[in-house]
Amino acid sequence: MKVAPKGSPAGVLEFGSSATRTRQVKAGRALRLAPGIYAMDASLPPEAVARHHCLAVVARVWPGAVISDRSAFSGGRPAEGWLFIRHPDPARRSNLRLPGITISVEDGPGALPGDMPMPHGLHLSGVARGLVENVTSPGPAPTGRPARAAGTEATEEQMDALARDGGPGRIRNVLGELDLIKGSFGRPAVEAVRRRLAELLGTHTDSAPLSPRLRARLEGEPFDAARLALIERLVAGLGTIPPEPAPAIGGPGQWEWLPFFEAYFSNYIEGTEFTVEEALRIAVDNEIPASRPQDAHDVAATYRIVSDPQLAAHRARSGAELLDILREHHATLMAARPEKRPGLLKQKRNWAGGYQFVEPELLVGTLTRGFDLLAPVTDPLHRAVTVMFLVTECHPFDDGNGRVARIVANSELSAAGQIRLIVPTVYRSNYLAGLAGASNGAGRGESLTAVLRFTQRWVAGIDWRTFDAADAEIRETNGYLDPVRAENAAQRLRLPGSVPEVE
């Protein structure tokens, strides 16, 4: 029997043993996947061949089988080297071992309402069926293989995902599907699933879910587990990086003009572009150009926040307080832009360069729980890195997120008497690359920390006592340069008084 086209790198699947087949195996023309199951003229490694033909093998040995249990949660793909199936009358009850995959069958109903068709006449457990099959059942854990059921916590997380993606309508549909299949499964598992789904529609029960995600959703604060995992990864990585204190020594006069340039650069890298002289007249002299009043307000408002010692050093001590501070800063920053909903959390998804930030309904829970994860971080710069990253990942507002993230990050430094961070224009690409690397899980925040530490060293070397002195040194260190043009000209941000260095 041939069930794959000739010429496929995975070869042609054939069944049945013979002396000819044995000779073909010895000659390298046939690959034995299991007794009586061969792939002819395959050029891929055995594990890849087995993955390619897995469903065809299942259909031959167990026609009409349903890919079920934890394999349904993985979309019908083997997980941890095992594929679990159910069949109403399996001709073979023992496991079938292929290279890299073991297929395990259990008695169970054939295709039911809601099950999804798969190739070769197979089916995949539908949503309601998958939930019932994966609720943990009593009994000892198996040895030598993963449990068939993914477990109650994993099942509850699937329910959380259903509620997140489809809302109440999706949950009602699944409950309807559950009514159609309930007679095919044990009552305890069906009722356990029904109870949790009903809770998502507002029905109270006495038992708490095992899944923190579902529990948080039922309590009104669902969260983004993947983002919290990124925060945990960052916190763990920072724990391996030695602190380098950078005290802001000297009196207030030593840092007189730092707030102005912080406000200027924080807006410039977000696209609010004025010359530094124009920004000076806006922020300090309160001259608002008639042609760009909203942009001018952004610069002036940022300056008002970062030049106020109390606001600049107002650090959050809880996730709820962080939310309050962010709202207050955003309301100030966006006061001239009512269409940006000043001080109000986002209601729609937001993106940057194809990267989606935390969804609106998961925002509060992610931000507050994420803040709790920062407790082990005590070094002020490391705290600034983690707070900045948390706020950036959440992106809580329609606009102005980068500015508020940098303000609250710097609050961690000011509250500890450390030098604040400024990202000059020329260093924008480095800064964004550091954030993107942490978002994509590249390392554990080492690049982002290195980028921000370098900007802190740069700030430490600038003479902020007068506008002219600071402006001259910023120009000398390439701070004002456009990052793309600077990159093409091999010009980098350099520390004051140093030879050019590549960062």
VEXDREN-2710 file (C-alpha; in Angstrom, 1 decimal):
% VEXDREN-2710
k/r/px/py/pz
1/MET/0.0/0.0/0.0
2/LYS/1.4/3.4/-1.0
3/VAL/0.2/6.5/0.7
4/ALA/2.8/9.1/-0.1
5/PRO/3.8/10.4/-3.5
6/LYS/7.0/8.9/-5.1
7/GLY/9.9/11.3/-5.0
8/SER/9.1/12.8/-1.6
9/PRO/12.2/13.3/0.7
10/ALA/10.2/11.4/3.3
11/GLY/9.9/8.5/0.9
12/VAL/6.9/6.3/0.0
13/LEU/5.1/4.6/2.9
14/GLU/4.6/0.9/2.5
15/PHE/3.2/-1.8/4.7
16/GLY/3.9/-5.5/5.0
17/SER/7.1/-7.5/5.5
18/SER/8.9/-9.7/2.9
19/ALA/12.3/-11.0/2.1
20/THR/12.5/-8.3/-0.6
21/ARG/11.8/-5.6/1.9
22/THR/14.5/-7.0/4.2
23/ARG/17.0/-6.8/1.3
24/GLN/16.0/-3.3/0.5
25/VAL/16.6/-2.2/4.1
26/LYS/20.1/-3.7/4.1
27/ALA/20.8/-2.0/0.8
28/GLY/19.6/1.4/2.2
29/ARG/16.7/1.7/-0.1
30/ALA/14.1/1.2/2.6
31/LEU/13.8/2.6/6.2
32/ARG/12.1/0.3/8.7
33/LEU/9.8/2.6/10.9
34/ALA/8.2/-0.3/12.8
35/PRO/7.5/-4.0/12.2
36/GLY/5.7/-4.1/8.9
37/ILE/6.0/-0.4/8.2
38/TYR/8.6/1.0/5.8
39/ALA/9.5/4.2/4.0
40/MET/11.0/3.6/0.6
41/ASP/13.7/5.8/-0.8
42/ALA/13.6/8.3/2.0
43/SER/16.4/10.9/2.2
44/LEU/15.4/12.5/5.5
45/PRO/16.6/11.4/9.0
46/PRO/14.4/8.6/10.5
47/GLU/12.7/11.0/13.0
48/ALA/11.7/13.4/10.3
49/VAL/10.4/10.5/8.2
50/ALA/8.3/9.3/11.1
51/ARG/6.9/12.7/11.8
52/HIS/5.9/13.1/8.1
53/HIS/4.1/9.7/7.9
54/CYS/2.8/9.6/11.5
55/LEU/-0.9/10.3/10.7
56/ALA/-0.9/7.9/7.7
57/VAL/0.5/5.2/10.0
58/VAL/-2.2/5.9/12.6
59/ALA/-4.9/5.8/9.9
60/ARG/-3.6/2.4/8.7
61/VAL/-3.4/0.8/12.2
62/TRP/-6.4/2.5/13.7
63/PRO/-8.7/3.7/11.0
64/GLY/-11.0/6.5/12.1
65/ALA/-9.0/7.3/15.3
66/VAL/-9.3/10.6/17.1
67/ILE/-6.1/12.4/18.1
68/SER/-7.0/13.2/21.7
69/ASP/-6.0/14.2/25.2
70/ARG/-2.8/16.3/25.5
71/SER/-2.1/15.8/21.8
72/ALA/-5.3/17.7/21.1
73/PHE/-3.9/20.7/23.0
74/SER/-0.8/20.5/20.9
75/GLY/-2.8/20.7/17.7
76/GLY/-2.4/17.0/16.8
77/ARG/1.4/17.1/16.9
78/PRO/3.4/14.7/19.1
79/ALA/4.5/16.3/22.4
80/GLU/7.5/15.0/24.3
81/GLY/7.7/12.3/21.7
82/TRP/4.2/10.9/22.3
83/LEU/1.0/11.0/20.3
84/PHE/-2.2/10.0/22.1
85/ILE/-5.2/8.7/20.3
86/ARG/-8.6/7.2/21.0
87/HIS/-10.5/4.5/19.1
88/PRO/-13.8/2.8/19.9
89/ASP/-12.5/-0.7/19.1
90/PRO/-8.7/-0.6/18.6
91/ALA/-7.4/-3.6/16.7
92/ARG/-4.0/-3.0/18.4
93/ARG/-3.9/-1.9/22.1
94/SER/-0.1/-1.8/22.6
95/ASN/2.0/1.2/21.9
96/LEU/3.4/1.6/18.4
97/ARG/7.0/2.9/18.5
98/LEU/8.3/4.9/15.5
99/PRO/11.6/6.7/15.4
100/GLY/11.2/9.6/17.8
101/ILE/7.4/9.0/18.3
102/THR/5.4/6.6/20.4
103/ILE/1.7/6.3/19.5
104/SER/-0.5/5.4/22.5
105/VAL/-4.1/4.3/22.0
106/GLU/-6.9/4.1/24.5
107/ASP/-10.5/3.0/24.2
108/GLY/-12.8/6.0/23.6
109/PRO/-15.5/7.3/21.4
110/GLY/-14.9/7.9/17.7
111/ALA/-15.6/11.3/16.1
112/LEU/-18.1/13.4/18.0
113/PRO/-19.9/16.7/17.3
114/GLY/-17.2/19.4/17.4
115/ASP/-14.3/17.1/16.5
116/MET/-12.2/18.4/13.6
117/PRO/-11.4/16.4/10.5
118/MET/-7.7/15.5/9.9
119/PRO/-5.9/13.9/6.9
120/HIS/-6.4/10.2/6.2
121/GLY/-9.9/10.1/7.7
122/LEU/-8.7/10.9/11.3
123/HIS/-10.2/13.5/13.6
124/LEU/-8.8/15.9/16.3
125/SER/-10.7/16.3/19.6
126/GLY/-12.9/19.3/19.5
127/VAL/-12.7/22.1/22.0
128/ALA/-15.2/20.8/24.6
129/ARG/-14.0/17.2/24.1
130/GLY/-10.3/18.3/24.6
131/LEU/-11.2/20.1/27.8
132/VAL/-12.9/17.0/29.2
133/GLU/-10.2/14.6/28.2
134/ASN/-7.5/16.7/29.8
135/VAL/-8.9/17.4/33.2
136/THR/-6.7/15.4/35.6
137/SER/-8.3/12.1/36.7
138/PRO/-7.5/10.4/40.0
139/GLY/-4.8/7.7/40.0
140/PRO/-1.0/7.4/40.0
141/ALA/1.1/9.3/37.5
142/PRO/2.5/7.1/34.7
143/THR/6.2/6.2/34.6
144/GLY/8.3/6.5/31.5
145/ARG/5.9/8.7/29.6
146/PRO/3.9/11.9/30.0
147/ALA/0.3/11.6/31.3
148/ARG/-2.4/11.3/28.7
149/ALA/-4.2/14.2/30.3
150/ALA/-2.5/17.6/30.3
151/GLY/-4.0/18.3/33.7
152/THR/-6.5/20.5/35.3
153/GLU/-4.3/23.6/35.4
154/ALA/-3.4/23.3/31.7
155/THR/-7.1/22.8/30.9
156/GLU/-8.1/25.9/32.9
157/GLU/-5.5/27.9/30.9
158/GLN/-7.1/26.7/27.7
159/MET/-10.4/28.0/29.1
160/ASP/-8.7/31.3/29.8
161/ALA/-7.5/31.5/26.2
162/LEU/-11.0/30.8/25.0
163/ALA/-12.4/33.6/27.0
164/ARG/-9.6/36.0/25.9
165/ASP/-10.0/35.3/22.2
166/GLY/-13.7/34.7/21.9
167/GLY/-15.4/36.3/24.9
168/PRO/-18.7/35.1/26.4
169/GLY/-20.0/34.0/23.0
170/ARG/-17.2/31.5/22.6
171/ILE/-17.8/30.1/26.1
172/ARG/-21.5/29.6/25.4
173/ASN/-20.7/27.8/22.2
174/VAL/-18.3/25.4/24.0
175/LEU/-21.0/24.8/26.7
176/GLY/-23.4/23.9/23.9
177/GLU/-20.8/21.5/22.4
178/LEU/-20.3/20.0/25.9
179/ASP/-24.0/19.2/26.1
180/LEU/-23.8/17.3/22.8
181/ILE/-20.9/15.0/23.9
182/LYS/-21.5/14.6/27.7
183/GLY/-22.9/11.1/27.4
184/SER/-19.6/9.8/26.0
185/PHE/-17.5/10.7/29.0
186/GLY/-17.5/10.3/32.8
187/ARG/-19.8/12.7/34.6
188/PRO/-17.1/14.1/37.0
189/ALA/-14.9/15.3/34.2
190/VAL/-17.8/16.8/32.3
191/GLU/-19.1/18.6/35.4
192/ALA/-15.6/19.9/36.3
193/VAL/-15.4/21.5/32.8
194/ARG/-19.0/22.8/32.9
195/ARG/-18.4/24.5/36.3
196/ARG/-15.3/26.4/35.2
197/LEU/-17.0/27.5/31.9
198/ALA/-20.0/28.7/33.8
199/GLU/-17.8/30.7/36.1
200/LEU/-16.5/32.6/33.1
201/LEU/-20.1/33.6/32.4
202/GLY/-20.5/34.9/35.9
203/THR/-21.8/31.8/37.8
204/HIS/-20.2/31.6/41.3
205/THR/-18.8/28.3/42.6
206/ASP/-17.0/27.5/45.9
207/SER/-13.8/26.0/44.5
208/ALA/-10.9/28.0/43.3
209/PRO/-9.2/27.2/39.9
210/LEU/-5.8/25.7/40.0
211/SER/-4.6/27.9/37.1
212/PRO/-3.4/31.3/38.3
213/ARG/-4.4/32.7/34.9
214/LEU/-8.0/31.5/35.1
215/ARG/-8.2/32.5/38.7
216/ALA/-7.0/36.0/37.9
217/ARG/-9.6/36.2/35.1
218/LEU/-12.4/35.2/37.4
219/GLU/-11.2/37.8/39.9
220/GLY/-11.3/40.5/37.2
221/GLU/-7.6/40.8/36.5
222/PRO/-6.5/38.4/33.8
223/PHE/-2.8/38.6/32.8
224/ASP/-0.4/37.8/30.0
225/ALA/1.6/34.8/31.2
226/ALA/4.1/35.0/28.4
227/ARG/4.9/38.7/29.3
228/LEU/5.3/37.7/33.0
229/ALA/7.7/35.0/31.9
230/LEU/9.8/37.6/30.1
231/ILE/9.9/39.7/33.2
232/GLU/11.0/36.8/35.3
233/ARG/13.7/36.0/32.8
234/LEU/14.9/39.6/32.9
235/VAL/14.9/39.7/36.7
236/ALA/16.9/36.4/36.8
237/GLY/19.4/37.8/34.3
238/LEU/19.9/41.0/36.2
239/GLY/20.7/39.0/39.3
240/THR/23.9/37.8/37.5
241/ILE/25.0/41.4/36.5
242/PRO/27.1/43.2/39.2
243/PRO/25.7/46.6/40.2
244/GLU/27.7/49.7/39.2
245/PRO/26.5/52.6/41.4
246/ALA/26.4/56.0/39.7
247/PRO/25.6/58.6/42.5
248/ALA/24.5/62.0/41.3
249/ILE/27.1/63.9/43.4
250/GLY/27.1/67.7/43.6
251/GLY/24.4/70.2/44.4
252/PRO/21.3/71.0/42.3
253/GLY/23.4/73.4/40.2
254/GLN/25.5/70.5/38.9
255/TRP/22.4/69.1/37.2
256/GLU/20.6/72.3/36.4
257/TRP/20.0/71.7/32.7
258/LEU/19.6/67.9/32.7
259/PRO/15.8/68.0/32.9
260/PHE/15.5/70.2/29.9
261/PHE/17.7/67.9/27.7
262/GLU/15.9/64.8/29.1
263/ALA/12.6/66.2/28.0
264/TYR/14.0/67.3/24.7
265/PHE/15.5/63.9/23.8
266/SER/12.6/61.8/25.2
267/ASN/10.2/63.6/22.8
268/TYR/12.6/63.8/19.9
269/ILE/13.1/60.0/19.7
270/GLU/9.3/59.6/19.7
271/GLY/9.0/61.8/16.6
272/THR/8.3/65.2/18.2
273/GLU/11.2/66.9/16.4
274/PHE/12.2/70.5/17.2
275/THR/15.7/72.0/17.1
276/VAL/17.1/72.2/20.5
277/GLU/16.9/76.0/20.3
278/GLU/13.2/75.8/19.5
279/ALA/12.6/73.4/22.4
280/LEU/14.4/75.8/24.7
281/ARG/12.0/78.6/23.8
282/ILE/9.1/76.2/24.3
283/ALA/10.0/74.6/27.6
284/VAL/11.9/77.3/29.4
285/ASP/10.6/80.6/27.8
286/ASN/7.0/79.2/27.3
287/GLU/6.8/80.3/23.7
288/ILE/4.3/78.1/21.9
289/PRO/4.6/78.1/18.1
290/ALA/1.2/78.6/16.5
291/SER/1.9/76.0/13.9
292/ARG/2.6/73.1/16.3
293/PRO/0.9/73.8/19.6
294/GLN/0.3/70.1/20.5
295/ASP/3.9/69.1/19.8
296/ALA/5.1/72.1/21.8
297/HIS/2.9/71.0/24.7
298/ASP/4.4/67.5/24.7
299/VAL/7.9/69.0/25.2
300/ALA/6.8/71.5/27.8
301/ALA/4.7/69.0/29.8
302/THR/7.6/66.5/29.9
303/TYR/9.9/69.2/31.1
304/ARG/7.4/70.1/33.9
305/ILE/7.4/66.6/35.2
306/VAL/11.1/65.8/35.0
307/SER/12.1/69.2/36.4
308/ASP/9.9/68.9/39.5
309/PRO/12.1/67.1/42.1
310/GLN/9.1/65.5/43.8
311/LEU/7.5/64.2/40.5
312/ALA/10.9/63.1/39.1
313/ALA/11.6/61.0/42.2
314/HIS/8.1/59.6/42.7
315/ARG/8.7/55.9/42.5
316/ALA/5.9/53.3/42.8
317/ARG/5.9/50.9/45.8
318/SER/3.2/48.6/44.4
319/GLY/1.6/47.7/41.1
320/ALA/-1.5/49.7/41.9
321/GLU/0.6/52.8/42.7
322/LEU/2.5/52.4/39.5
323/LEU/-0.7/52.4/37.6
324/ASP/-1.8/55.6/39.4
325/ILE/1.6/57.3/38.6
326/LEU/1.4/56.3/35.0
327/ARG/-2.1/57.7/34.6
328/GLU/-1.1/61.0/36.2
329/HIS/2.0/61.4/34.0
330/HIS/0.0/60.5/30.9
331/ALA/-2.8/62.9/31.7
332/THR/-0.2/65.7/32.0
333/LEU/1.7/64.7/28.9
334/MET/-1.3/64.3/26.6
335/ALA/-3.4/67.1/28.0
336/ALA/-3.3/68.9/24.6
337/ARG/-4.3/65.8/22.7
338/PRO/-7.8/64.8/23.8
339/GLU/-8.0/62.2/21.0
340/LYS/-5.2/60.3/22.8
341/ARG/-7.5/59.9/25.9
342/PRO/-5.2/61.5/28.5
343/GLY/-4.8/59.4/31.6
344/LEU/-7.0/56.6/30.3
345/LEU/-5.8/53.1/29.7
346/LYS/-6.0/51.7/26.2
347/GLN/-9.1/50.0/24.9
348/LYS/-7.6/48.7/21.7
349/ARG/-4.6/46.6/20.9
350/ASN/-1.4/48.5/20.0
351/TRP/1.6/47.5/17.9
352/ALA/5.1/48.6/16.9
353/GLY/6.9/47.2/13.9
354/GLY/4.6/44.1/13.9
355/TYR/5.1/43.5/17.6
356/GLN/1.9/43.4/19.6
357/PHE/2.0/44.6/23.2
358/VAL/-0.2/43.3/26.1
359/GLU/-3.8/43.2/25.1
360/PRO/-6.1/45.7/26.8
361/GLU/-8.0/43.3/29.0
362/LEU/-4.8/41.7/30.3
363/LEU/-3.1/45.1/31.0
364/VAL/-3.9/45.8/34.6
365/GLY/-3.3/42.2/35.8
366/THR/0.0/42.0/33.8
367/LEU/1.3/45.4/35.1
368/THR/0.4/44.7/38.8
369/ARG/1.6/41.2/38.8
370/GLY/4.7/42.1/36.8
371/PHE/5.6/44.8/39.4
372/ASP/5.4/42.2/42.1
373/LEU/8.0/40.1/40.2
374/LEU/10.5/43.0/40.5
375/ALA/10.8/42.6/44.2
376/PRO/14.2/40.8/44.1
377/VAL/15.7/43.7/42.1
378/THR/17.4/46.2/44.4
379/ASP/20.1/48.0/42.4
380/PRO/18.6/51.3/41.2
381/LEU/19.8/50.9/37.6
382/HIS/18.5/47.4/37.4
383/ARG/15.2/48.6/38.9
384/ALA/15.1/51.3/36.2
385/VAL/15.7/48.6/33.5
386/THR/12.9/46.4/34.8
387/VAL/10.3/49.1/35.3
388/MET/11.0/50.5/31.9
389/PHE/10.7/47.1/30.3
390/LEU/7.5/46.3/32.1
391/VAL/5.8/49.5/31.1
392/THR/7.0/49.2/27.5
393/GLU/5.8/45.7/27.2
394/CYS/2.4/46.6/28.6
395/HIS/2.2/49.8/26.5
396/PRO/-0.8/51.0/28.6
397/PHE/-1.9/54.0/26.6
398/ASP/-2.9/54.9/23.1
399/ASP/0.2/57.1/22.8
400/GLY/3.1/58.5/24.9
401/ASN/4.1/55.1/26.2
402/GLY/7.9/55.5/25.7
403/ARG/7.9/58.8/27.4
404/VAL/6.1/57.6/30.5
405/ALA/8.2/54.5/30.6
406/ARG/11.4/56.5/30.7
407/ILE/10.0/58.9/33.3
408/VAL/9.1/56.1/35.8
409/ALA/12.3/54.3/35.1
410/ASN/14.3/57.5/36.0
411/SER/12.2/57.9/39.1
412/GLU/13.9/54.7/40.4
413/LEU/17.2/56.4/39.9
414/SER/16.3/59.8/41.4
415/ALA/14.7/58.2/44.4
416/ALA/18.0/56.5/45.1
417/GLY/20.2/59.5/44.4
418/GLN/21.6/58.0/41.2
419/ILE/22.2/59.6/37.8
420/ARG/19.2/59.6/35.5
421/LEU/19.1/58.1/32.0
422/ILE/18.9/60.1/28.8
423/VAL/18.8/58.5/25.4
424/PRO/20.2/61.0/22.9
425/THR/19.0/60.9/19.3
426/VAL/22.0/59.2/17.9
427/TYR/21.6/56.3/20.3
428/ARG/17.9/55.7/19.5
429/SER/18.5/52.6/17.4
430/ASN/20.7/51.0/20.1
431/TYR/18.0/51.7/22.7
432/LEU/15.2/50.2/20.6
433/ALA/17.4/47.2/19.7
434/GLY/18.0/46.6/23.4
435/LEU/14.3/46.7/24.1
436/ALA/13.5/44.4/21.2
437/GLY/16.1/41.9/22.2
438/ALA/14.6/41.6/25.7
439/SER/11.1/41.4/24.2
440/ASN/12.2/38.5/21.9
441/GLY/13.9/36.6/24.7
442/ALA/17.4/37.2/23.2
443/GLY/19.5/36.7/26.4
444/ARG/18.2/37.9/29.8
445/GLY/18.4/41.6/29.4
446/GLU/22.1/41.9/29.2
447/SER/22.0/44.0/26.0
448/LEU/19.3/46.4/27.3
449/THR/21.2/46.8/30.6
450/ALA/24.4/47.6/28.7
451/VAL/22.7/50.1/26.5
452/LEU/21.2/52.0/29.4
453/ARG/24.3/51.8/31.5
454/PHE/26.2/53.4/28.7
455/THR/23.7/56.2/28.5
456/GLN/24.1/56.7/32.2
457/ARG/27.9/57.0/31.8
458/TRP/27.3/59.5/29.0
459/VAL/25.0/61.6/31.2
460/ALA/27.6/61.4/34.0
461/GLY/30.2/63.0/31.8
462/ILE/28.2/65.9/30.5
463/ASP/28.5/69.3/32.1
464/TRP/24.8/70.2/32.9
465/ARG/25.5/73.4/34.8
466/THR/24.7/75.7/31.8
467/PHE/22.8/75.3/28.6
468/ASP/25.8/76.3/26.5
469/ALA/28.2/73.8/28.2
470/ALA/25.8/70.9/27.9
471/ASP/24.8/71.7/24.3
472/ALA/28.5/71.9/23.3
473/GLU/29.4/68.6/24.8
474/ILE/26.3/66.9/23.3
475/ARG/27.4/68.1/19.9
476/GLU/31.0/67.0/20.5
477/THR/29.8/63.5/21.5
478/ASN/27.5/63.2/18.5
479/GLY/24.3/63.2/20.6
480/TYR/22.2/65.2/18.2
481/LEU/23.0/63.1/15.1
482/ASP/20.3/61.3/13.2
483/PRO/20.9/57.6/14.0
484/VAL/20.6/56.3/10.4
485/ARG/22.9/59.0/9.0
486/ALA/25.3/58.5/11.8
487/GLU/25.4/54.8/11.3
488/ASN/26.1/55.3/7.6
489/ALA/28.9/57.7/8.4
490/ALA/30.4/55.3/11.1
491/GLN/29.7/57.9/13.8
492/ARG/28.7/56.7/17.3
493/LEU/27.7/58.2/20.6
494/ARG/30.9/58.6/22.6
495/LEU/31.6/59.5/26.1
496/PRO/32.7/63.1/26.8
497/GLY/36.4/63.5/26.6
498/SER/37.0/60.1/25.1
499/VAL/38.1/58.9/21.7
500/PRO/35.2/57.6/19.5
501/GLU/34.1/54.1/20.6
502/VAL/31.7/51.7/19.2
503/GLU/28.7/50.6/21.2
END
